Protein backbone atom coordinates (compact mmCIF):
# COMPACT_ATOMS: atom_id res chain seq x y z
CA UNK A 1 0.00 0.00 0.00
CA UNK A 2 1.28 3.44 -0.87
CA UNK A 3 0.70 5.44 2.32
CA UNK A 4 1.37 8.70 0.48
CA UNK A 5 -1.55 8.32 -1.93
CA UNK A 6 -4.06 5.97 -0.29
CA UNK A 7 -7.45 7.52 0.41
CA UNK A 8 -8.63 7.87 4.00
CA UNK A 9 -11.43 5.40 3.27
CA UNK A 10 -9.11 2.75 1.81
CA UNK A 11 -6.55 3.23 4.57
CA UNK A 12 -9.19 2.86 7.27
CA UNK A 13 -10.66 -0.24 5.63
CA UNK A 14 -7.20 -1.85 5.44
CA UNK A 15 -6.49 -1.71 9.18
CA UNK A 16 -6.46 -5.07 10.99
CA UNK A 17 -5.55 -6.51 14.38
CA UNK A 18 -4.79 -4.01 17.11
CA UNK A 19 -4.50 -0.35 16.18
CA UNK A 20 -2.56 2.37 17.91
CA UNK A 21 -3.66 5.97 17.52
CA UNK A 22 -1.81 8.58 19.57
CA UNK A 23 -3.32 11.96 20.29
CA UNK A 24 -0.53 14.57 20.35
CA UNK A 25 -0.22 18.33 20.78
CA UNK A 26 2.07 18.79 17.77
CA UNK A 27 2.08 16.10 15.07
CA UNK A 28 5.18 17.36 13.28
CA UNK A 29 7.24 17.49 16.51
CA UNK A 30 6.19 13.94 17.41
CA UNK A 31 7.10 12.79 13.88
CA UNK A 32 10.57 14.33 14.27
CA UNK A 33 10.96 12.64 17.68
CA UNK A 34 10.01 9.21 16.31
CA UNK A 35 12.05 9.50 13.11
CA UNK A 36 15.15 10.74 14.91
CA UNK A 37 15.20 8.33 17.83
CA UNK A 38 13.60 5.18 16.43
CA UNK A 39 14.27 5.53 12.68
CA UNK A 40 10.54 5.31 11.97
CA UNK A 41 9.10 6.39 8.65
CA UNK A 42 6.36 8.98 8.37
CA UNK A 43 3.71 9.35 5.70
CA UNK A 44 1.06 11.97 4.93
CA UNK A 45 2.45 14.30 7.57
CA UNK A 46 0.35 17.40 8.23
CA UNK A 47 -0.41 19.56 11.25
CA UNK A 48 -3.33 17.23 12.00
CA UNK A 49 -2.26 13.71 11.05
CA UNK A 50 0.54 11.30 10.20
CA UNK A 51 0.83 7.63 9.37
CA UNK A 52 3.89 6.12 11.07
CA UNK A 53 5.62 2.86 10.25
CA UNK A 54 8.03 0.89 12.42
CA UNK A 55 9.15 -2.15 10.47
CA UNK A 56 5.90 -3.64 9.21
CA UNK A 57 3.83 -2.06 11.99
CA UNK A 58 1.55 0.88 11.23
CA UNK A 59 0.07 3.42 13.61
CA UNK A 60 -1.34 6.92 13.49
CA UNK A 61 -0.78 10.31 15.08
CA UNK A 62 -3.65 12.78 15.37
CA UNK A 63 -3.63 16.35 16.65
CA UNK A 64 -5.99 17.40 19.42
CA UNK A 65 -8.02 19.41 16.91
CA UNK A 66 -8.97 16.31 14.93
CA UNK A 67 -10.75 14.93 18.00
CA UNK A 68 -13.31 17.77 18.24
CA UNK A 69 -16.23 15.32 18.41
CA UNK A 70 -14.38 12.31 19.85
CA UNK A 71 -15.45 11.21 23.34
CA UNK A 72 -11.80 10.87 24.47
CA UNK A 73 -10.95 14.55 24.06
CA UNK A 74 -12.57 15.52 27.36
CA UNK A 75 -10.37 13.00 29.18
CA UNK A 76 -7.05 14.40 27.96
CA UNK A 77 -5.33 16.28 30.80
CA UNK A 78 -4.37 19.90 30.32
CA UNK A 79 -1.04 19.22 32.06
CA UNK A 80 1.33 16.44 31.11
CA UNK A 81 1.77 13.58 31.15
CA UNK A 82 -1.09 12.73 28.85
CA UNK A 83 0.21 9.26 27.99
CA UNK A 84 0.70 8.09 31.58
CA UNK A 85 0.24 4.37 32.04
CA UNK A 86 1.00 3.22 28.52
CA UNK A 87 4.26 1.64 27.35
CA UNK A 88 4.89 1.49 23.64
CA UNK A 89 7.44 -1.27 23.24
CA UNK A 90 9.76 -1.22 20.25
CA UNK A 91 11.46 -4.60 20.17
CA UNK A 92 13.77 -3.77 17.28
CA UNK A 93 15.36 -0.61 18.69
CA UNK A 94 18.76 -0.54 20.35
CA UNK A 95 18.50 0.99 23.85
CA UNK A 96 21.98 2.55 23.69
CA UNK A 97 21.36 4.18 20.32
CA UNK A 98 17.97 5.47 21.43
CA UNK A 99 19.36 7.07 24.59
CA UNK A 100 22.17 8.71 22.63
CA UNK A 101 19.59 10.51 20.46
CA UNK A 102 16.70 11.06 22.88
CA UNK A 103 17.53 14.42 24.41
CA UNK A 104 18.41 15.99 21.03
CA UNK A 105 14.70 16.03 20.17
CA UNK A 106 13.14 16.70 23.55
CA UNK A 107 12.98 13.15 24.86
CA UNK A 108 13.42 12.45 28.56
CA UNK A 109 15.31 9.34 29.59
CA UNK A 110 13.31 7.75 32.40
CA UNK A 111 15.59 4.74 32.59
CA UNK A 112 18.78 4.22 30.67
CA UNK A 113 19.71 0.87 29.12
CA UNK A 114 19.11 -1.82 31.73
CA UNK A 115 19.22 -5.62 31.60
CA UNK A 116 15.88 -6.97 32.81
CA UNK A 117 15.11 -10.39 34.31
CA UNK A 118 12.63 -11.12 31.50
CA UNK A 119 15.48 -11.41 29.00
CA UNK A 120 15.50 -7.94 27.48
CA UNK A 121 17.77 -4.91 27.62
CA UNK A 122 15.48 -1.88 27.76
CA UNK A 123 15.49 1.90 27.93
CA UNK A 124 12.47 4.06 28.77
CA UNK A 125 12.11 7.38 26.94
CA UNK A 126 9.28 9.86 27.47
CA UNK A 127 8.21 12.06 24.57
CA UNK A 128 6.83 15.52 25.30
CA UNK A 129 3.29 14.08 25.10
CA UNK A 130 4.04 11.77 28.01
CA UNK A 131 4.07 8.46 26.15
CA UNK A 132 6.67 5.96 27.35
CA UNK A 133 8.60 4.56 24.40
CA UNK A 134 10.56 1.45 25.42
CA UNK A 135 13.48 0.43 23.24
CA UNK A 136 14.06 -3.29 23.75
CA UNK A 137 16.49 -5.91 22.53
CA UNK A 138 17.04 -9.52 23.66
CA UNK A 139 19.97 -9.98 26.03
Order of alpha helices (4+ residues) and beta strands (2+ residues): alpha-beta-alpha-beta-beta-beta-beta-alpha-beta-beta-beta
